Amino acid sequence: MTASRAAATLPYRTAVVDQSGHGDFKTVQSAIDSVPSNNTNWVSIQINAGTYREKVVIPKEKPFIILKGRGRRRTKIVWDDHTSIECPTFMSLADNIINSYNYGGSSENELLPAVAAEVSGDKTSFYGCGFSGVQDTLWDNAGRHYFKRCTIEGAVDFIFGNAQSIYEVCTLDGWMVKGGFITAQARETADSPSGFVFKGCTVSGVGLSYLGRPWRPYARVLFFKSNFSQVVDPRGWDPWNLSDQ
């Protein structure tokens, strides 16, 4: 279900986040914190334009949340944790989440893991979002997820995890000065439903990159009717440490 369709058909209350104080909350996290635990009704959080310097977490016990910004270039969430995939700027652990705002990062630091977003809840969707980082940008960790018209930027394994996800009409933008990898999928068993599907996507950027490498033995990634630029290594895939794959 799209964010606009949910807004038109589902009952929900609305909260406004505005840094200048012209809303209900000044931070995104305080608006999320206001949602009751074990919530069963949709809550729409409208995030006005601005750069919100904060770490945002949607706990597992707070489902049915819609986050809507003012556009990918106008509403940004920025935080500076790094060195570990356990420190994302945005973390969604709850089910039934709809997102249409932006998560930003900085590419000026050395090449260290700096996760822009971790998505671990089920039935979570993103529309027109941006995820910016260098290494390990988007941790598509677990659950069923849908991304449409999003932009994901990075250099090394910048879409990784064990989720069951579709990326439709998305832009994958890399800056691989020394060579890079777009995906690192982590499917662990032959009967697992997890995998990444990229449909009608565009791969762009600078340098040279593999489409992906297997983080786990049964990694599964499919590019369908997508546009590859000169940044894609003609070999396509790197076996990482699985030399027999």
C-alpha positions in Angstrom: 0.0 0.0 0.0 1.4 3.4 -0.9 1.7 6.2 1.6 -0.9 8.3 -0.3 -3.3 5.4 -0.5 -2.9 4.7 3.2 -3.5 8.3 4.0 -6.7 8.2 2.0 -8.2 5.0 3.3 -6.9 4.3 6.8 -7.9 6.0 10.1 -5.0 7.8 11.7 -4.0 10.8 13.8 -1.5 13.3 12.5 1.5 14.8 14.3 3.7 17.6 12.9 7.5 17.8 13.4 9.0 21.3 12.9 12.4 22.5 14.2 11.2 26.0 14.6 8.4 25.1 17.0 5.5 25.5 14.7 4.4 21.9 15.0 3.6 19.4 17.7 7.2 18.3 18.2 10.7 19.6 17.4 12.3 16.2 16.8 11.4 13.1 14.9 12.2 10.9 17.8 9.9 12.7 20.2 7.0 12.3 17.8 7.7 8.6 17.5 8.0 8.4 21.3 4.5 9.8 21.6 2.9 6.8 19.8 1.4 4.4 22.3 3.1 1.0 22.7 1.2 -1.8 20.9 -0.5 0.8 18.7 -3.1 -0.6 16.3 -4.1 2.6 14.4 -2.1 4.4 11.8 -0.2 7.5 13.0 1.0 9.9 10.4 4.1 11.9 11.3 4.6 14.9 9.0 8.2 16.1 9.1 8.7 19.7 7.8 11.7 20.8 5.9 15.0 20.9 7.7 18.1 18.9 8.7 17.3 17.0 11.8 20.5 16.0 13.6 19.3 13.0 15.7 19.3 9.3 15.8 15.8 7.9 15.1 14.5 4.5 16.3 11.1 3.0 15.8 10.8 0.3 18.5 9.2 -3.0 17.7 6.2 -2.3 19.9 5.2 0.8 17.9 3.8 -0.3 14.5 1.5 1.4 12.1 3.5 4.6 11.6 3.7 6.8 8.5 6.7 9.1 8.3 6.3 11.8 5.6 8.8 14.5 4.8 8.8 17.5 2.4 11.0 15.8 -0.2 14.3 14.0 -0.4 16.3 17.2 -0.7 14.4 19.2 1.9 13.8 16.8 4.9 17.0 15.1 6.1 18.0 13.0 9.1 21.7 13.2 10.0 23.8 11.5 12.6 27.5 10.6 12.8 27.9 7.2 14.4 30.3 4.9 12.6 32.7 1.8 12.9 29.8 -0.7 13.4 26.7 -1.8 11.6 25.0 -1.6 15.0 24.9 2.2 15.0 22.5 3.3 12.2 21.1 6.8 11.9 17.6 5.4 11.4 16.4 2.1 12.9 13.0 0.5 12.2 12.2 -2.6 14.2 8.4 -2.4 14.1 6.0 -3.9 11.5 3.8 -1.9 9.1 5.8 1.2 8.6 5.5 3.6 5.6 8.3 6.1 5.0 8.8 8.9 2.6 11.5 11.1 4.0 15.3 11.2 3.8 18.3 9.9 5.7 21.5 11.7 5.1 25.2 11.0 5.8 28.6 12.3 5.2 31.1 10.9 2.7 34.0 12.9 4.0 35.2 10.4 6.6 37.5 7.4 6.1 36.0 4.2 4.8 34.3 2.8 7.9 30.8 1.2 8.4 28.3 4.0 8.9 24.8 2.7 8.5 22.2 5.3 7.4 19.3 3.0 8.1 18.5 -0.4 9.5 15.2 -2.0 8.6 14.2 -5.1 10.6 10.4 -4.9 10.9 8.0 -6.7 8.5 5.9 -5.0 5.9 7.9 -1.8 5.7 7.9 0.5 2.6 9.9 3.5 1.5 8.8 6.0 -1.2 11.1 8.7 -2.6 13.7 8.3 0.2 17.4 8.8 0.1 20.0 6.7 2.0 23.5 8.2 1.9 26.7 6.7 3.3 30.0 5.1 2.2 30.3 1.6 3.6 27.2 -0.4 4.7 24.7 2.4 3.9 21.4 0.4 4.1 21.1 -2.6 6.4 18.1 -4.3 4.8 18.2 -6.8 7.7 15.0 -8.8 8.0 11.4 -8.8 7.0 9.5 -8.0 3.8 10.3 -4.5 2.4 9.4 -2.4 -0.6 11.5 0.6 -1.9 10.2 2.8 -4.7 11.9 5.7 -6.4 14.6 5.8 -3.7 18.2 6.7 -4.0 20.9 4.7 -2.2 24.4 6.0 -2.2 27.6 4.3 -1.1 30.8 2.5 -2.1 31.2 -0.9 -0.3 28.3 -3.3 0.4 25.9 -0.3 0.5 22.8 -2.5 0.4 23.2 -5.5 2.7 21.3 -7.9 4.8 18.9 -10.9 4.9 15.6 -9.3 4.1 13.0 -10.2 1.4 12.9 -6.9 -0.6 11.9 -5.3 -3.9 13.6 -2.1 -5.1 11.6 -0.6 -7.9 12.7 2.4 -10.1 15.5 3.1 -7.6 18.9 4.8 -8.2 22.0 3.1 -6.9 24.7 5.6 -6.9 28.3 4.6 -6.0 31.6 6.3 -5.7 34.1 3.4 -5.9 37.5 5.0 -6.2 39.3 1.7 -5.4 36.5 -0.7 -6.5 33.3 -1.4 -4.7 30.3 -3.6 -4.2 26.6 -2.6 -4.4 25.0 -5.5 -2.5 26.0 -8.1 0.1 23.0 -10.4 0.5 22.9 -12.7 3.5 20.5 -15.6 2.6 21.7 -18.5 4.7 19.7 -21.6 3.6 18.4 -22.9 0.3 14.8 -22.7 1.4 15.0 -19.2 2.8 12.6 -16.7 1.0 15.0 -13.8 1.4 16.6 -12.0 -1.5 16.9 -8.6 -3.2 15.1 -7.8 -6.4 16.0 -4.7 -8.3 13.3 -3.8 -10.9 13.7 -1.0 -13.4 16.6 0.5 -11.4 19.5 2.6 -12.5 23.1 2.0 -11.5 25.3 5.1 -11.7 28.3 6.8 -10.1 32.1 6.9 -10.6 34.8 4.2 -10.5 34.1 0.5 -11.0 31.8 -1.7 -8.9 30.5 -5.3 -8.8 26.8 -5.8 -8.6 27.4 -7.7 -5.4 29.1 -10.3 -3.4 27.7 -13.1 -1.1 27.7 -12.2 2.6 26.3 -15.7 3.2 26.4 -19.0 1.2 23.0 -18.7 -0.4 22.9 -15.0 -1.3 20.3 -14.2 -3.9 20.1 -10.9 -5.9 18.2 -10.3 -9.1 18.4 -7.2 -11.4 15.5 -7.1 -13.8 15.1 -4.6 -16.7 17.6 -2.3 -15.0 20.1 0.2 -16.5 23.8 -0.3 -15.9 26.3 2.4 -16.6 30.0 2.1 -17.1 30.5 1.8 -13.4 29.4 -1.9 -13.4 32.3 -4.3 -13.6 31.7 -6.6 -16.7 32.3 -9.6 -14.5 29.1 -8.7 -12.6 29.7 -10.5 -9.3 32.5 -11.1 -6.9 32.6 -14.5 -5.0 34.1 -12.8 -1.9 35.5 -15.7 0.2 33.2 -18.3 -1.5 35.5 -19.2 -4.3 33.4 -22.1 -5.4 30.3 -20.0 -6.1 
